[in-house]
Amino acid sequence: MAVEEFARLAGRPSVGTADVLACLDSAWARLREELTGDRQGGTTVAGVATVEDEGRPSWLVFNVGDSRVYRWADGVLHQVTADHSVVQELLVEGRVTPDEVARHPERNVLTRALGTGRRPDPDLWILPAGPSDRFVICTDGLTRDVPANRIAELLSQEPDARRAASALVAEALLNGGHDNVSVVVVDGGTRADGADGTQPAAAEPRDTLPRQRRDAPPHEGPTAAPATPPARSGRHS
């Protein structure tokens, strides 16, 4: 349902924060209609959209849950988003170490997700667009089995977005494939005509256990800090 809602934005030269929030709200409303009685479920959402910020071409990055967005630019990989998960909060608080995260009994428990009964509460970032920007949008099926340095290595080896996405999925499966893997690679460097390219490659969506979010959102990802503070953290209405 979330994919269907965001597909409505495909092909637009630019979108705004209100468009992203509207898609999340529509998906949330549809899930509420579907998940009645004892039926429970939820999904994570992450993505990148082209926007204009003060007249400059920019990226709007957003996420709900533990699906991530990475930015690859000038040979350096940055994790933009922060996971909304119990282990992320414990890690920020210093109550677990990075090595303990993978073994923690609540490693799949989210503090925010789409479809858990609460209105979607995304984090959003506005990033200036650069000439060599490449983004990786992925579920934790990738990041659980492929470390960040290996993701960077594979991105540097494969210039084609579709083949890069396929290589990342294959690497996760080679390393055990402990969770379902979905990966999209976006080559969207700024050009004279303002155009960008998007070539997706995806596997089956992952399973996870949603949990009602806590009051304080996390500020770092388990393996790397976000590139910049979010332009907006949650809703203020």
mmCIF file of the C-alpha atoms, coordinates in Angstrom:
data_MODEL
# 
_entry.id   MODEL 
# 
loop_
_atom_site.group_PDB 
_atom_site.id 
_atom_site.type_symbol 
_atom_site.label_atom_id 
_atom_site.label_alt_id 
_atom_site.label_comp_id 
_atom_site.label_asym_id 
_atom_site.label_entity_id 
_atom_site.label_seq_id 
_atom_site.pdbx_PDB_ins_code 
_atom_site.Cartn_x 
_atom_site.Cartn_y 
_atom_site.Cartn_z 
_atom_site.occupancy 
_atom_site.B_iso_or_equiv 
_atom_site.pdbx_formal_charge 
_atom_site.auth_seq_id 
_atom_site.auth_comp_id 
_atom_site.auth_asym_id 
_atom_site.auth_atom_id 
_atom_site.pdbx_PDB_model_num 
ATOM 1   C CA . MET A 1 1   ? 0.000  0.000   0.000   1.00 0.00 ? 1   MET A CA 1 
ATOM 2   C CA . ALA A 1 2   ? 2.816  2.392   0.840   1.00 0.00 ? 2   ALA A CA 1 
ATOM 3   C CA . VAL A 1 3   ? 4.437  1.660   -2.530  1.00 0.00 ? 3   VAL A CA 1 
ATOM 4   C CA . GLU A 1 4   ? 1.171  2.350   -4.314  1.00 0.00 ? 4   GLU A CA 1 
ATOM 5   C CA . GLU A 1 5   ? 0.752  5.686   -2.570  1.00 0.00 ? 5   GLU A CA 1 
ATOM 6   C CA . PHE A 1 6   ? 4.282  6.874   -3.304  1.00 0.00 ? 6   PHE A CA 1 
ATOM 7   C CA . ALA A 1 7   ? 3.982  5.702   -6.915  1.00 0.00 ? 7   ALA A CA 1 
ATOM 8   C CA . ARG A 1 8   ? 1.615  8.637   -7.387  1.00 0.00 ? 8   ARG A CA 1 
ATOM 9   C CA . LEU A 1 9   ? 4.622  10.963  -7.051  1.00 0.00 ? 9   LEU A CA 1 
ATOM 10  C CA . ALA A 1 10  ? 6.662  9.178   -9.730  1.00 0.00 ? 10  ALA A CA 1 
ATOM 11  C CA . GLY A 1 11  ? 7.548  11.336  -12.685 1.00 0.00 ? 11  GLY A CA 1 
ATOM 12  C CA . ARG A 1 12  ? 7.088  14.657  -10.947 1.00 0.00 ? 12  ARG A CA 1 
ATOM 13  C CA . PRO A 1 13  ? 10.080 16.965  -11.432 1.00 0.00 ? 13  PRO A CA 1 
ATOM 14  C CA . SER A 1 14  ? 9.832  18.095  -7.809  1.00 0.00 ? 14  SER A CA 1 
ATOM 15  C CA . VAL A 1 15  ? 7.772  17.303  -4.724  1.00 0.00 ? 15  VAL A CA 1 
ATOM 16  C CA . GLY A 1 16  ? 7.461  18.849  -1.290  1.00 0.00 ? 16  GLY A CA 1 
ATOM 17  C CA . THR A 1 17  ? 7.312  17.757  2.321   1.00 0.00 ? 17  THR A CA 1 
ATOM 18  C CA . ALA A 1 18  ? 3.516  18.008  2.217   1.00 0.00 ? 18  ALA A CA 1 
ATOM 19  C CA . ASP A 1 19  ? 3.410  15.476  -0.641  1.00 0.00 ? 19  ASP A CA 1 
ATOM 20  C CA . VAL A 1 20  ? 5.478  12.950  1.300   1.00 0.00 ? 20  VAL A CA 1 
ATOM 21  C CA . LEU A 1 21  ? 3.375  13.401  4.445   1.00 0.00 ? 21  LEU A CA 1 
ATOM 22  C CA . ALA A 1 22  ? 0.187  13.032  2.411   1.00 0.00 ? 22  ALA A CA 1 
ATOM 23  C CA . CYS A 1 23  ? 1.394  9.714   0.968   1.00 0.00 ? 23  CYS A CA 1 
ATOM 24  C CA . LEU A 1 24  ? 2.265  8.439   4.443   1.00 0.00 ? 24  LEU A CA 1 
ATOM 25  C CA . ASP A 1 25  ? -1.134 9.502   5.774   1.00 0.00 ? 25  ASP A CA 1 
ATOM 26  C CA . SER A 1 26  ? -2.960 7.808   2.894   1.00 0.00 ? 26  SER A CA 1 
ATOM 27  C CA . ALA A 1 27  ? -1.028 4.564   3.364   1.00 0.00 ? 27  ALA A CA 1 
ATOM 28  C CA . TRP A 1 28  ? -1.652 4.701   7.115   1.00 0.00 ? 28  TRP A CA 1 
ATOM 29  C CA . ALA A 1 29  ? -5.401 5.202   6.588   1.00 0.00 ? 29  ALA A CA 1 
ATOM 30  C CA . ARG A 1 30  ? -5.571 2.260   4.180   1.00 0.00 ? 30  ARG A CA 1 
ATOM 31  C CA . LEU A 1 31  ? -3.689 0.023   6.606   1.00 0.00 ? 31  LEU A CA 1 
ATOM 32  C CA . ARG A 1 32  ? -6.056 0.974   9.415   1.00 0.00 ? 32  ARG A CA 1 
ATOM 33  C CA . GLU A 1 33  ? -8.980 -0.127  7.248   1.00 0.00 ? 33  GLU A CA 1 
ATOM 34  C CA . GLU A 1 34  ? -7.309 -3.434  6.386   1.00 0.00 ? 34  GLU A CA 1 
ATOM 35  C CA . LEU A 1 35  ? -5.969 -4.314  9.860   1.00 0.00 ? 35  LEU A CA 1 
ATOM 36  C CA . THR A 1 36  ? -9.108 -4.696  11.915  1.00 0.00 ? 36  THR A CA 1 
ATOM 37  C CA . GLY A 1 37  ? -9.773 -6.739  15.048  1.00 0.00 ? 37  GLY A CA 1 
ATOM 38  C CA . ASP A 1 38  ? -6.833 -8.934  16.027  1.00 0.00 ? 38  ASP A CA 1 
ATOM 39  C CA . ARG A 1 39  ? -5.008 -8.417  12.739  1.00 0.00 ? 39  ARG A CA 1 
ATOM 40  C CA . GLN A 1 40  ? -1.711 -6.616  13.227  1.00 0.00 ? 40  GLN A CA 1 
ATOM 41  C CA . GLY A 1 41  ? 1.002  -5.504  10.896  1.00 0.00 ? 41  GLY A CA 1 
ATOM 42  C CA . GLY A 1 42  ? 3.315  -2.712  9.935   1.00 0.00 ? 42  GLY A CA 1 
ATOM 43  C CA . THR A 1 43  ? 5.941  -1.686  7.457   1.00 0.00 ? 43  THR A CA 1 
ATOM 44  C CA . THR A 1 44  ? 8.982  0.524   7.258   1.00 0.00 ? 44  THR A CA 1 
ATOM 45  C CA . VAL A 1 45  ? 9.318  3.338   4.730   1.00 0.00 ? 45  VAL A CA 1 
ATOM 46  C CA . ALA A 1 46  ? 12.347 5.180   3.384   1.00 0.00 ? 46  ALA A CA 1 
ATOM 47  C CA . GLY A 1 47  ? 12.894 7.233   0.282   1.00 0.00 ? 47  GLY A CA 1 
ATOM 48  C CA . VAL A 1 48  ? 14.399 10.163  -1.580  1.00 0.00 ? 48  VAL A CA 1 
ATOM 49  C CA . ALA A 1 49  ? 12.619 12.870  -3.576  1.00 0.00 ? 49  ALA A CA 1 
ATOM 50  C CA . THR A 1 50  ? 13.815 15.838  -5.625  1.00 0.00 ? 50  THR A CA 1 
ATOM 51  C CA . VAL A 1 51  ? 12.852 19.235  -4.196  1.00 0.00 ? 51  VAL A CA 1 
ATOM 52  C CA . GLU A 1 52  ? 13.849 22.867  -4.440  1.00 0.00 ? 52  GLU A CA 1 
ATOM 53  C CA . ASP A 1 53  ? 15.158 24.503  -1.279  1.00 0.00 ? 53  ASP A CA 1 
ATOM 54  C CA . GLU A 1 54  ? 15.489 28.283  -1.510  1.00 0.00 ? 54  GLU A CA 1 
ATOM 55  C CA . GLY A 1 55  ? 15.658 27.948  -5.281  1.00 0.00 ? 55  GLY A CA 1 
ATOM 56  C CA . ARG A 1 56  ? 18.422 25.308  -5.232  1.00 0.00 ? 56  ARG A CA 1 
ATOM 57  C CA . PRO A 1 57  ? 18.028 21.668  -6.388  1.00 0.00 ? 57  PRO A CA 1 
ATOM 58  C CA . SER A 1 58  ? 17.981 19.510  -3.274  1.00 0.00 ? 58  SER A CA 1 
ATOM 59  C CA . TRP A 1 59  ? 17.061 16.081  -1.961  1.00 0.00 ? 59  TRP A CA 1 
ATOM 60  C CA . LEU A 1 60  ? 14.295 15.340  0.499   1.00 0.00 ? 60  LEU A CA 1 
ATOM 61  C CA . VAL A 1 61  ? 15.208 12.169  2.419   1.00 0.00 ? 61  VAL A CA 1 
ATOM 62  C CA . PHE A 1 62  ? 12.662 10.551  4.732   1.00 0.00 ? 62  PHE A CA 1 
ATOM 63  C CA . ASN A 1 63  ? 12.167 7.413   6.805   1.00 0.00 ? 63  ASN A CA 1 
ATOM 64  C CA . VAL A 1 64  ? 9.880  5.676   9.256   1.00 0.00 ? 64  VAL A CA 1 
ATOM 65  C CA . GLY A 1 65  ? 11.303 2.563   10.924  1.00 0.00 ? 65  GLY A CA 1 
ATOM 66  C CA . ASP A 1 66  ? 14.669 0.913   10.325  1.00 0.00 ? 66  ASP A CA 1 
ATOM 67  C CA . SER A 1 67  ? 14.876 0.990   6.549   1.00 0.00 ? 67  SER A CA 1 
ATOM 68  C CA . ARG A 1 68  ? 17.758 3.281   5.659   1.00 0.00 ? 68  ARG A CA 1 
ATOM 69  C CA . VAL A 1 69  ? 18.974 5.804   3.120   1.00 0.00 ? 69  VAL A CA 1 
ATOM 70  C CA . TYR A 1 70  ? 22.693 6.098   2.387   1.00 0.00 ? 70  TYR A CA 1 
ATOM 71  C CA . ARG A 1 71  ? 24.311 8.802   0.271   1.00 0.00 ? 71  ARG A CA 1 
ATOM 72  C CA . TRP A 1 72  ? 27.363 7.957   -1.830  1.00 0.00 ? 72  TRP A CA 1 
ATOM 73  C CA . ALA A 1 73  ? 29.178 11.067  -3.067  1.00 0.00 ? 73  ALA A CA 1 
ATOM 74  C CA . ASP A 1 74  ? 32.792 11.750  -4.006  1.00 0.00 ? 74  ASP A CA 1 
ATOM 75  C CA . GLY A 1 75  ? 33.758 8.220   -3.015  1.00 0.00 ? 75  GLY A CA 1 
ATOM 76  C CA . VAL A 1 76  ? 32.379 8.495   0.531   1.00 0.00 ? 76  VAL A CA 1 
ATOM 77  C CA . LEU A 1 77  ? 29.326 6.686   1.965   1.00 0.00 ? 77  LEU A CA 1 
ATOM 78  C CA . HIS A 1 78  ? 27.199 8.502   4.561   1.00 0.00 ? 78  HIS A CA 1 
ATOM 79  C CA . GLN A 1 79  ? 24.198 7.092   6.420   1.00 0.00 ? 79  GLN A CA 1 
ATOM 80  C CA . VAL A 1 80  ? 21.577 9.835   6.183   1.00 0.00 ? 80  VAL A CA 1 
ATOM 81  C CA . THR A 1 81  ? 18.706 8.329   8.169   1.00 0.00 ? 81  THR A CA 1 
ATOM 82  C CA . ALA A 1 82  ? 18.525 7.155   11.781  1.00 0.00 ? 82  ALA A CA 1 
ATOM 83  C CA . ASP A 1 83  ? 16.879 3.862   12.736  1.00 0.00 ? 83  ASP A CA 1 
ATOM 84  C CA . HIS A 1 84  ? 13.675 4.010   14.763  1.00 0.00 ? 84  HIS A CA 1 
ATOM 85  C CA . SER A 1 85  ? 14.322 0.931   16.869  1.00 0.00 ? 85  SER A CA 1 
ATOM 86  C CA . VAL A 1 86  ? 14.718 -0.178  20.469  1.00 0.00 ? 86  VAL A CA 1 
ATOM 87  C CA . VAL A 1 87  ? 18.353 -1.229  20.004  1.00 0.00 ? 87  VAL A CA 1 
ATOM 88  C CA . GLN A 1 88  ? 19.122 2.162   18.426  1.00 0.00 ? 88  GLN A CA 1 
ATOM 89  C CA . GLU A 1 89  ? 17.854 3.912   21.532  1.00 0.00 ? 89  GLU A CA 1 
ATOM 90  C CA . LEU A 1 90  ? 19.805 1.556   23.776  1.00 0.00 ? 90  LEU A CA 1 
ATOM 91  C CA . LEU A 1 91  ? 22.918 2.163   21.704  1.00 0.00 ? 91  LEU A CA 1 
ATOM 92  C CA . VAL A 1 92  ? 22.555 5.945   21.923  1.00 0.00 ? 92  VAL A CA 1 
ATOM 93  C CA . GLU A 1 93  ? 22.046 5.671   25.672  1.00 0.00 ? 93  GLU A CA 1 
ATOM 94  C CA . GLY A 1 94  ? 25.204 3.558   25.995  1.00 0.00 ? 94  GLY A CA 1 
ATOM 95  C CA . ARG A 1 95  ? 23.317 0.561   27.364  1.00 0.00 ? 95  ARG A CA 1 
ATOM 96  C CA . VAL A 1 96  ? 24.493 -1.794  24.599  1.00 0.00 ? 96  VAL A CA 1 
ATOM 97  C CA . THR A 1 97  ? 27.578 -1.938  22.414  1.00 0.00 ? 97  THR A CA 1 
ATOM 98  C CA . PRO A 1 98  ? 27.493 -2.217  18.587  1.00 0.00 ? 98  PRO A CA 1 
ATOM 99  C CA . ASP A 1 99  ? 28.595 -5.857  18.921  1.00 0.00 ? 99  ASP A CA 1 
ATOM 100 C CA . GLU A 1 100 ? 25.626 -6.597  21.208  1.00 0.00 ? 100 GLU A CA 1 
ATOM 101 C CA . VAL A 1 101 ? 23.045 -5.131  18.834  1.00 0.00 ? 101 VAL A CA 1 
ATOM 102 C CA . ALA A 1 102 ? 22.955 -8.163  16.506  1.00 0.00 ? 102 ALA A CA 1 
ATOM 103 C CA . ARG A 1 103 ? 22.288 -10.527 19.429  1.00 0.00 ? 103 ARG A CA 1 
ATOM 104 C CA . HIS A 1 104 ? 19.843 -8.389  21.384  1.00 0.00 ? 104 HIS A CA 1 
ATOM 105 C CA . PRO A 1 105 ? 16.410 -10.041 21.902  1.00 0.00 ? 105 PRO A CA 1 
ATOM 106 C CA . GLU A 1 106 ? 14.637 -6.837  20.804  1.00 0.00 ? 106 GLU A CA 1 
ATOM 107 C CA . ARG A 1 107 ? 16.776 -6.230  17.717  1.00 0.00 ? 107 ARG A CA 1 
ATOM 108 C CA . ASN A 1 108 ? 13.693 -6.406  15.430  1.00 0.00 ? 108 ASN A CA 1 
ATOM 109 C CA . VAL A 1 109 ? 11.453 -4.215  17.591  1.00 0.00 ? 109 VAL A CA 1 
ATOM 110 C CA . LEU A 1 110 ? 10.700 -0.809  16.113  1.00 0.00 ? 110 LEU A CA 1 
ATOM 111 C CA . THR A 1 111 ? 9.814  2.388   17.911  1.00 0.00 ? 111 THR A CA 1 
ATOM 112 C CA . ARG A 1 112 ? 8.130  3.799   14.801  1.00 0.00 ? 112 ARG A CA 1 
ATOM 113 C CA . ALA A 1 113 ? 6.487  2.046   11.873  1.00 0.00 ? 113 ALA A CA 1 
ATOM 114 C CA . LEU A 1 114 ? 3.712  2.604   9.385   1.00 0.00 ? 114 LEU A CA 1 
ATOM 115 C CA . GLY A 1 115 ? 0.543  0.749   10.366  1.00 0.00 ? 115 GLY A CA 1 
ATOM 116 C CA . THR A 1 116 ? 1.012  0.362   14.120  1.00 0.00 ? 116 THR A CA 1 
ATOM 117 C CA . GLY A 1 117 ? -2.032 2.436   15.074  1.00 0.00 ? 117 GLY A CA 1 
ATOM 118 C CA . ARG A 1 118 ? -0.336 5.819   15.363  1.00 0.00 ? 118 ARG A CA 1 
ATOM 119 C CA . ARG A 1 119 ? -0.196 8.498   12.693  1.00 0.00 ? 119 ARG A CA 1 
ATOM 120 C CA . PRO A 1 120 ? 3.084  8.221   10.715  1.00 0.00 ? 120 PRO A CA 1 
ATOM 121 C CA . ASP A 1 121 ? 5.913  10.138  12.394  1.00 0.00 ? 121 ASP A CA 1 
ATOM 122 C CA . PRO A 1 122 ? 8.748  10.454  9.853   1.00 0.00 ? 122 PRO A CA 1 
ATOM 123 C CA . ASP A 1 123 ? 12.129 12.103  10.045  1.00 0.00 ? 123 ASP A CA 1 
ATOM 124 C CA . LEU A 1 124 ? 13.015 14.272  7.061   1.00 0.00 ? 124 LEU A CA 1 
ATOM 125 C CA . TRP A 1 125 ? 16.269 15.764  5.801   1.00 0.00 ? 125 TRP A CA 1 
ATOM 126 C CA . ILE A 1 126 ? 16.916 18.405  3.147   1.00 0.00 ? 126 ILE A CA 1 
ATOM 127 C CA . LEU A 1 127 ? 20.293 17.881  1.436   1.00 0.00 ? 127 LEU A CA 1 
ATOM 128 C CA . PRO A 1 128 ? 21.815 20.057  -1.318  1.00 0.00 ? 128 PRO A CA 1 
ATOM 129 C CA . ALA A 1 129 ? 22.100 18.119  -4.573  1.00 0.00 ? 129 ALA A CA 1 
ATOM 130 C CA . GLY A 1 130 ? 25.599 17.403  -5.838  1.00 0.00 ? 130 GLY A CA 1 
ATOM 131 C CA . PRO A 1 131 ? 27.030 16.405  -9.232  1.00 0.00 ? 131 PRO A CA 1 
ATOM 132 C CA . SER A 1 132 ? 27.902 12.825  -8.212  1.00 0.00 ? 132 SER A CA 1 
ATOM 133 C CA . ASP A 1 133 ? 25.111 11.872  -5.798  1.00 0.00 ? 133 ASP A CA 1 
ATOM 134 C CA . ARG A 1 134 ? 24.086 8.229   -5.556  1.00 0.00 ? 134 ARG A CA 1 
ATOM 135 C CA . PHE A 1 135 ? 21.598 6.968   -2.959  1.00 0.00 ? 135 PHE A CA 1 
ATOM 136 C CA . VAL A 1 136 ? 20.995 3.497   -1.570  1.00 0.00 ? 136 VAL A CA 1 
ATOM 137 C CA . ILE A 1 137 ? 17.529 2.892   -0.092  1.00 0.00 ? 137 ILE A CA 1 
ATOM 138 C CA . CYS A 1 138 ? 17.342 -0.454  1.679   1.00 0.00 ? 138 CYS A CA 1 
ATOM 139 C CA . THR A 1 139 ? 15.706 -2.601  4.295   1.00 0.00 ? 139 THR A CA 1 
ATOM 140 C CA . ASP A 1 140 ? 17.694 -3.987  7.197   1.00 0.00 ? 140 ASP A CA 1 
ATOM 141 C CA . GLY A 1 141 ? 18.028 -7.247  5.294   1.00 0.00 ? 141 GLY A CA 1 
ATOM 142 C CA . LEU A 1 142 ? 20.947 -5.533  3.573   1.00 0.00 ? 142 LEU A CA 1 
ATOM 143 C CA . THR A 1 143 ? 22.518 -3.702  6.502   1.00 0.00 ? 143 THR A CA 1 
ATOM 144 C CA . ARG A 1 144 ? 22.273 -6.705  8.822   1.00 0.00 ? 144 ARG A CA 1 
ATOM 145 C CA . ASP A 1 145 ? 24.453 -8.857  6.552   1.00 0.00 ? 145 ASP A CA 1 
ATOM 146 C CA . VAL A 1 146 ? 26.555 -6.342  4.608   1.00 0.00 ? 146 VAL A CA 1 
ATOM 147 C CA . PRO A 1 147 ? 28.748 -3.833  6.497   1.00 0.00 ? 147 PRO A CA 1 
ATOM 148 C CA . ALA A 1 148 ? 28.921 -0.228  5.381   1.00 0.00 ? 148 ALA A CA 1 
ATOM 149 C CA . ASN A 1 149 ? 32.478 -0.529  4.044   1.00 0.00 ? 149 ASN A CA 1 
ATOM 150 C CA . ARG A 1 150 ? 31.403 -3.406  1.789   1.00 0.00 ? 150 ARG A CA 1 
ATOM 151 C CA . ILE A 1 151 ? 28.381 -1.427  0.558   1.00 0.00 ? 151 ILE A CA 1 
ATOM 152 C CA . ALA A 1 152 ? 30.761 1.395   -0.362  1.00 0.00 ? 152 ALA A CA 1 
ATOM 153 C CA . GLU A 1 153 ? 33.107 -1.007  -2.120  1.00 0.00 ? 153 GLU A CA 1 
ATOM 154 C CA . LEU A 1 154 ? 30.340 -2.495  -4.252  1.00 0.00 ? 154 LEU A CA 1 
ATOM 155 C CA . LEU A 1 155 ? 29.025 0.953   -5.172  1.00 0.00 ? 155 LEU A CA 1 
ATOM 156 C CA . SER A 1 156 ? 32.489 2.009   -6.298  1.00 0.00 ? 156 SER A CA 1 
ATOM 157 C CA . GLN A 1 157 ? 32.830 -1.095  -8.475  1.00 0.00 ? 157 GLN A CA 1 
ATOM 158 C CA . GLU A 1 158 ? 29.521 -0.857  -10.330 1.00 0.00 ? 158 GLU A CA 1 
ATOM 159 C CA . PRO A 1 159 ? 28.592 2.378   -12.155 1.00 0.00 ? 159 PRO A CA 1 
ATOM 160 C CA . ASP A 1 160 ? 25.188 1.099   -13.327 1.00 0.00 ? 160 ASP A CA 1 
ATOM 161 C CA . ALA A 1 161 ? 22.443 1.670   -10.744 1.00 0.00 ? 161 ALA A CA 1 
ATOM 162 C CA . ARG A 1 162 ? 20.463 -1.480  -11.525 1.00 0.00 ? 162 ARG A CA 1 
ATOM 163 C CA . ARG A 1 163 ? 23.498 -3.739  -11.449 1.00 0.00 ? 163 ARG A CA 1 
ATOM 164 C CA . ALA A 1 164 ? 24.733 -2.065  -8.265  1.00 0.00 ? 164 ALA A CA 1 
ATOM 165 C CA . ALA A 1 165 ? 21.418 -2.819  -6.557  1.00 0.00 ? 165 ALA A CA 1 
ATOM 166 C CA . SER A 1 166 ? 21.558 -6.427  -7.748  1.00 0.00 ? 166 SER A CA 1 
ATOM 167 C CA . ALA A 1 167 ? 25.139 -6.768  -6.478  1.00 0.00 ? 167 ALA A CA 1 
ATOM 168 C CA . LEU A 1 168 ? 24.109 -5.530  -3.029  1.00 0.00 ? 168 LEU A CA 1 
ATOM 169 C CA . VAL A 1 169 ? 21.197 -7.985  -2.857  1.00 0.00 ? 169 VAL A CA 1 
ATOM 170 C CA . ALA A 1 170 ? 23.475 -10.823 -3.978  1.00 0.00 ? 170 ALA A CA 1 
ATOM 171 C CA . GLU A 1 171 ? 26.059 -9.911  -1.334  1.00 0.00 ? 171 GLU A CA 1 
ATOM 172 C CA . ALA A 1 172 ? 23.435 -10.030 1.429   1.00 0.00 ? 172 ALA A CA 1 
ATOM 173 C CA . LEU A 1 173 ? 22.237 -13.441 0.257   1.00 0.00 ? 173 LEU A CA 1 
ATOM 174 C CA . LEU A 1 174 ? 25.826 -14.687 0.020   1.00 0.00 ? 174 LEU A CA 1 
ATOM 175 C CA . ASN A 1 175 ? 26.386 -13.642 3.637   1.00 0.00 ? 175 ASN A CA 1 
ATOM 176 C CA . GLY A 1 176 ? 23.421 -15.629 4.881   1.00 0.00 ? 176 GLY A CA 1 
ATOM 177 C CA . GLY A 1 177 ? 20.367 -13.599 3.917   1.00 0.00 ? 177 GLY A CA 1 
ATOM 178 C CA . HIS A 1 178 ? 19.003 -13.643 7.458   1.00 0.00 ? 178 HIS A CA 1 
ATOM 179 C CA . ASP A 1 179 ? 16.223 -11.226 6.522   1.00 0.00 ? 179 ASP A CA 1 
ATOM 180 C CA . ASN A 1 180 ? 14.462 -10.400 3.275   1.00 0.00 ? 180 ASN A CA 1 
ATOM 181 C CA . VAL A 1 181 ? 16.360 -7.826  1.256   1.00 0.00 ? 181 VAL A CA 1 
ATOM 182 C CA . SER A 1 182 ? 15.000 -4.865  -0.707  1.00 0.00 ? 182 SER A CA 1 
ATOM 183 C CA . VAL A 1 183 ? 17.428 -2.415  -2.305  1.00 0.00 ? 183 VAL A CA 1 
ATOM 184 C CA . VAL A 1 184 ? 17.023 0.570   -4.612  1.00 0.00 ? 184 VAL A CA 1 
ATOM 185 C CA . VAL A 1 185 ? 20.007 2.494   -5.990  1.00 0.00 ? 185 VAL A CA 1 
ATOM 186 C CA . VAL A 1 186 ? 19.355 5.983   -7.329  1.00 0.00 ? 186 VAL A CA 1 
ATOM 187 C CA . ASP A 1 187 ? 21.853 7.840   -9.511  1.00 0.00 ? 187 ASP A CA 1 
ATOM 188 C CA . GLY A 1 188 ? 20.675 11.420  -9.325  1.00 0.00 ? 188 GLY A CA 1 
ATOM 189 C CA . GLY A 1 189 ? 23.604 13.786  -9.716  1.00 0.00 ? 189 GLY A CA 1 
ATOM 190 C CA . THR A 1 190 ? 22.675 17.280  -10.839 1.00 0.00 ? 190 THR A CA 1 
ATOM 191 C CA . ARG A 1 191 ? 23.022 17.963  -14.559 1.00 0.00 ? 191 ARG A CA 1 
ATOM 192 C CA . ALA A 1 192 ? 22.627 20.996  -16.751 1.00 0.00 ? 192 ALA A CA 1 
ATOM 193 C CA . ASP A 1 193 ? 19.071 19.942  -17.629 1.00 0.00 ? 193 ASP A CA 1 
ATOM 194 C CA . GLY A 1 194 ? 18.208 19.232  -13.997 1.00 0.00 ? 194 GLY A CA 1 
ATOM 195 C CA . ALA A 1 195 ? 17.337 15.625  -14.792 1.00 0.00 ? 195 ALA A CA 1 
ATOM 196 C CA . ASP A 1 196 ? 18.102 12.611  -12.638 1.00 0.00 ? 196 ASP A CA 1 
ATOM 197 C CA . GLY A 1 197 ? 18.009 8.845   -13.207 1.00 0.00 ? 197 GLY A CA 1 
ATOM 198 C CA . THR A 1 198 ? 16.380 6.148   -11.111 1.00 0.00 ? 198 THR A CA 1 
ATOM 199 C CA . GLN A 1 199 ? 16.906 2.414   -11.647 1.00 0.00 ? 199 GLN A CA 1 
ATOM 200 C CA . PRO A 1 200 ? 15.451 0.134   -8.967  1.00 0.00 ? 200 PRO A CA 1 
ATOM 201 C CA . ALA A 1 201 ? 16.167 -3.466  -8.033  1.00 0.00 ? 201 ALA A CA 1 
ATOM 202 C CA . ALA A 1 202 ? 14.221 -5.104  -5.224  1.00 0.00 ? 202 ALA A CA 1 
ATOM 203 C CA . ALA A 1 203 ? 13.757 -8.421  -3.463  1.00 0.00 ? 203 ALA A CA 1 
ATOM 204 C CA . GLU A 1 204 ? 10.886 -9.516  -1.215  1.00 0.00 ? 204 GLU A CA 1 
ATOM 205 C CA . PRO A 1 205 ? 9.993  -7.154  1.653   1.00 0.00 ? 205 PRO A CA 1 
ATOM 206 C CA . ARG A 1 206 ? 11.317 -8.008  5.114   1.00 0.00 ? 206 ARG A CA 1 
ATOM 207 C CA . ASP A 1 207 ? 9.425  -9.034  8.227   1.00 0.00 ? 207 ASP A CA 1 
ATOM 208 C CA . THR A 1 208 ? 9.752  -7.154  11.498  1.00 0.00 ? 208 THR A CA 1 
ATOM 209 C CA . LEU A 1 209 ? 7.899  -6.603  14.758  1.00 0.00 ? 209 LEU A CA 1 
ATOM 210 C CA . PRO A 1 210 ? 6.396  -3.098  15.048  1.00 0.00 ? 210 PRO A CA 1 
ATOM 211 C CA . ARG A 1 211 ? 6.275  -1.402  18.438  1.00 0.00 ? 211 ARG A CA 1 
ATOM 212 C CA . GLN A 1 212 ? 4.714  1.856   19.547  1.00 0.00 ? 212 GLN A CA 1 
ATOM 213 C CA . ARG A 1 213 ? 7.351  4.597   19.440  1.00 0.00 ? 213 ARG A CA 1 
ATOM 214 C CA . ARG A 1 214 ? 8.908  6.042   22.567  1.00 0.00 ? 214 ARG A CA 1 
ATOM 215 C CA . ASP A 1 215 ? 8.927  9.759   23.323  1.00 0.00 ? 215 ASP A CA 1 
ATOM 216 C CA . ALA A 1 216 ? 12.557 10.462  22.391  1.00 0.00 ? 216 ALA A CA 1 
ATOM 217 C CA . PRO A 1 217 ? 13.518 9.638   18.793  1.00 0.00 ? 217 PRO A CA 1 
ATOM 218 C CA . PRO A 1 218 ? 17.031 8.305   18.165  1.00 0.00 ? 218 PRO A CA 1 
ATOM 219 C CA . HIS A 1 219 ? 19.728 10.486  16.640  1.00 0.00 ? 219 HIS A CA 1 
ATOM 220 C CA . GLU A 1 220 ? 22.238 7.945   15.346  1.00 0.00 ? 220 GLU A CA 1 
ATOM 221 C CA . GLY A 1 221 ? 22.146 4.735   13.339  1.00 0.00 ? 221 GLY A CA 1 
ATOM 222 C CA . PRO A 1 222 ? 23.656 1.548   14.796  1.00 0.00 ? 222 PRO A CA 1 
ATOM 223 C CA . THR A 1 223 ? 26.615 1.654   12.401  1.00 0.00 ? 223 THR A CA 1 
ATOM 224 C CA . ALA A 1 224 ? 26.949 5.334   11.570  1.00 0.00 ? 224 ALA A CA 1 
ATOM 225 C CA . ALA A 1 225 ? 25.562 8.717   12.490  1.00 0.00 ? 225 ALA A CA 1 
ATOM 226 C CA . PRO A 1 226 ? 23.173 10.436  10.074  1.00 0.00 ? 226 PRO A CA 1 
ATOM 227 C CA . ALA A 1 227 ? 24.856 12.861  7.679   1.00 0.00 ? 227 ALA A CA 1 
ATOM 228 C CA . THR A 1 228 ? 22.973 15.884  9.038   1.00 0.00 ? 228 THR A CA 1 
ATOM 229 C CA . PRO A 1 229 ? 20.306 16.585  11.679  1.00 0.00 ? 229 PRO A CA 1 
ATOM 230 C CA . PRO A 1 230 ? 16.798 16.035  10.312  1.00 0.00 ? 230 PRO A CA 1 
ATOM 231 C CA . ALA A 1 231 ? 15.092 19.040  8.805   1.00 0.00 ? 231 ALA A CA 1 
ATOM 232 C CA . ARG A 1 232 ? 12.010 17.833  10.600  1.00 0.00 ? 232 ARG A CA 1 
ATOM 233 C CA . SER A 1 233 ? 11.755 15.168  13.263  1.00 0.00 ? 233 SER A CA 1 
ATOM 234 C CA . GLY A 1 234 ? 8.232  13.880  13.514  1.00 0.00 ? 234 GLY A CA 1 
ATOM 235 C CA . ARG A 1 235 ? 5.072  15.992  13.305  1.00 0.00 ? 235 ARG A CA 1 
ATOM 236 C CA . HIS A 1 236 ? 4.294  19.152  15.188  1.00 0.00 ? 236 HIS A CA 1 
ATOM 237 C CA . SER A 1 237 ? 0.577  19.627  14.921  1.00 0.00 ? 237 SER A CA 1 
# 
